[in-house]
Amino acid sequence: MKQFDFISIGDVTTDVFIRIEKANVHVDNPLDGEQLCVINGAKIPYEFAKEIPAVGNSANAAVSATRLGLSTAFVSNVGDDPHGVDDIRALKGEGVDTKFITVHPGKTSNYHYVLWYKADRTILIKHEAYEYVLPDIGEPKWVYVSSVGENTLPYQARIVEYLQAHPSIKLAFQPGSFQIKVGYEALKGFYERADLFFCNVEEARLILKDAASEAAKLPALVSARGPKISVITDGPKGAYVFDGTHTHFMPPYPDPAPPYERTGAGDAFASTFAAALALGLTVKEAMRWAPVNSMSVVQKIGAQEGLLTRKALEGWLAKAPAEYAPRVIA
């Protein structure tokens, strides 16, 4: 069996971006964040719609790692419908090995709607119910686990068992919304096994059940639950990284133009950081790589169009401002 550098595990979907104009955002409760509002019962005009196959946290990570030069495979599930065919075709077109994708007869593939207003988006999601089975993936250098649907705890336990039986495999864990919802205890095995962990500030507070902690303190608090390295992103403000000894702050890479659409910025950051380590770079080098791909992704529609090759990413780094560097804060 071919031994891959990087194998990503998680759900895959087709996203339909619907660019809307007649809407607004407001805040009723700061703890709930902004609300996207349209007139209920009205006919809401939209500017255009764009369908993008083969996306999702783990699919995005597989494409990112491939473009950066790693031999990559993807473990996922699709239905035997045209969307599933398109998902597999798109991934093959990126150079991702799809032999670990299971096609389920009589099932439909995941299909999500993205309401895109200004630079932000609200996603209507539906994860189809599949019989999840983990194939024999050999011993890749890295496994990247992210979003899967509800009611998949036995499958996720099987992934943990596989990782425990293959201690040479490095694990990057980026929990999706359902994985955060079930809580730390249900997925404790992933946290304790993780060499590398990712989430954003709001997700970290949910995981820790601590709404008051300062963003800078979150990586060390998460690593106390198990991960060797914890990376907590804070959107356009930057990111915080606990490397096992110190907490670092990494500023964002300067935007060459105002962000066009923010889907996939977090995935780009996480996957690029993981890919950098898989390529043999240091943690500090990975900190500098990751924001570059996030910057690039938000200039395009969707999570993958803006993902960079290694050559292109290093080109952006070569012209980074002097202040673009991690600094120790604790």
C-alpha positions, -999 to 999 in steps of 0.1 A, spaced: 0 0 0 12 35 -8 20 54 23 7 89 20 21 121 36 -13 134 46 -47 117 49 -78 139 56 -109 123 72 -143 140 72 -175 148 53 -176 163 19 -203 185 4 -213 207 -25 -218 243 -16 -241 266 -35 -232 302 -29 -262 326 -31 -251 362 -32 -278 383 -16 -281 421 -14 -315 428 3 -306 420 39 -290 434 70 -273 423 102 -280 433 137 -272 421 173 -299 412 198 -276 395 223 -238 399 220 -233 363 232 -253 351 201 -233 372 176 -247 389 146 -280 378 130 -286 379 93 -321 393 86 -344 392 56 -381 400 54 -400 368 61 -426 361 34 -409 384 9 -393 377 -24 -356 384 -18 -335 391 -50 -301 376 -53 -272 387 -74 -260 353 -86 -255 317 -74 -224 295 -78 -221 258 -72 -188 245 -58 -183 207 -54 -160 188 -31 -157 212 -2 -160 209 36 -133 212 63 -115 179 55 -119 182 18 -105 217 19 -76 204 39 -69 176 14 -68 201 -15 -46 226 5 -21 199 14 -19 186 -22 -13 221 -36 15 226 -10 32 195 -23 22 166 -1 9 132 -13 -26 133 -1 -57 110 2 -92 117 15 -115 94 35 -152 103 31 -186 93 20 -209 103 -9 -241 91 -25 -244 75 -59 -259 107 -74 -245 133 -97 -232 155 -68 -212 125 -55 -197 120 -90 -188 157 -92 -172 156 -57 -149 127 -66 -141 142 -101 -132 176 -85 -109 160 -59 -92 138 -85 -87 169 -106 -67 184 -77 -45 154 -74 -61 141 -42 -63 102 -41 -100 93 -37 -97 55 -33 -108 58 4 -141 75 -5 -171 52 -1 -200 56 -26 -233 45 -10 -259 31 -33 -293 48 -30 -280 76 -9 -277 113 -18 -246 134 -13 -243 163 11 -255 196 -4 -253 229 15 -266 264 8 -244 294 16 -262 328 21 -235 352 12 -240 388 23 -212 413 20 -180 395 31 -196 370 54 -218 340 50 -244 319 67 -245 282 58 -276 260 57 -262 225 64 -275 189 62 -252 159 67 -266 128 52 -267 96 73 -242 70 60 -229 37 73 -195 51 82 -166 26 79 -130 34 83 -108 17 56 -73 5 62 -53 37 54 -19 23 62 5 46 81 5 81 67 28 107 83 -2 128 92 -40 123 96 -62 153 97 -97 148 113 -125 173 110 -162 177 105 -185 147 103 -223 145 108 -242 137 140 -246 102 153 -211 92 142 -195 86 176 -188 49 170 -170 58 137 -150 85 155 -141 60 182 -128 36 155 -106 64 142 -91 69 176 -85 32 180 -67 31 146 -45 60 157 -37 44 190 -27 12 171 -4 33 149 15 56 172 38 69 145 9 88 128 7 124 137 -28 137 143 -42 171 135 -77 176 149 -100 205 138 -134 197 153 -165 207 132 -197 221 146 -213 187 156 -180 175 172 -179 207 193 -216 202 201 -211 168 216 -185 181 240 -150 173 251 -157 142 271 -174 124 241 -143 130 219 -117 130 246 -96 104 227 -90 129 199 -79 157 222 -55 134 241 -41 119 209 -38 152 190 -3 165 181 -20 196 166 -54 211 174 -73 239 158 -105 259 165 -115 296 167 -119 317 199 -157 312 201 -153 274 197 -126 272 223 -148 288 248 -176 264 241 -152 234 244 -138 247 277 -172 258 289 -155 291 298 -171 322 281 -148 346 300 -113 335 292 -91 359 273 -83 348 238 -46 347 245 -51 322 274 -72 298 254 -44 278 236 -27 267 268 -61 259 284 -70 237 255 -36 220 255 -42 212 292 -69 188 278 -43 169 257 -31 185 224 6 190 222 2 221 201 -30 242 202 -39 269 176 -68 293 183 -77 316 155 -94 350 161 -106 359 126 -90 390 111 -74 398 145 -48 370 142 -41 337 159 -27 323 192 -5 293 193 7 273 224 37 252 214 39 232 246 61 258 263 51 293 252 20 310 238 27 330 206 6 356 188 6 356 150 -8 387 132 -28 383 100 -11 387 67 -21 421 53 -50 419 28 -41 431 -7 -77 441 -11 -108 440 11 -120 404 17 -145 392 -9 -159 362 9 -147 345 41 -157 309 37 -128 286 43 -104 311 59 -101 289 91 -97 257 71 -70 274 50 -51 284 82 -54 251 99 -46 229 69 -16 251 59 -2 250 94 -5 212 95 9 208 60 39 230 69 47 207 98 42 177 75 67 192 51 93 194 79 90 231 88 91 244 124 62 256 144 73 293 139 75 288 102 41 272 101 27 302 120 40 324 91 27 301 64 -9 297 76 -22 333 75 -10 337 39 -33 310 26 -62 325 47 -55 359 31 -56 344 -3 -88 324 2 -109 353 13 -101 371 -20 -120 344 -39 -154 327 -38 -155 295 -17 -129 276 4 -105 263 -23 -101 287 -53 -77 308 -34 -55 280 -19 -19 285 -29 9 263 -42 41 263 -21 58 285 -47 30 311 -46 28 311 -8 66 316 -5 63 344 -30 39 362 -6 62 355 23 91 371 5 73 404 4 58 403 39 63 434 60 89 432 88 62 431 115 47 400 100 62 375 126 51 355 156 59 369 190 59 352 224 32 366 248 33 341 276 
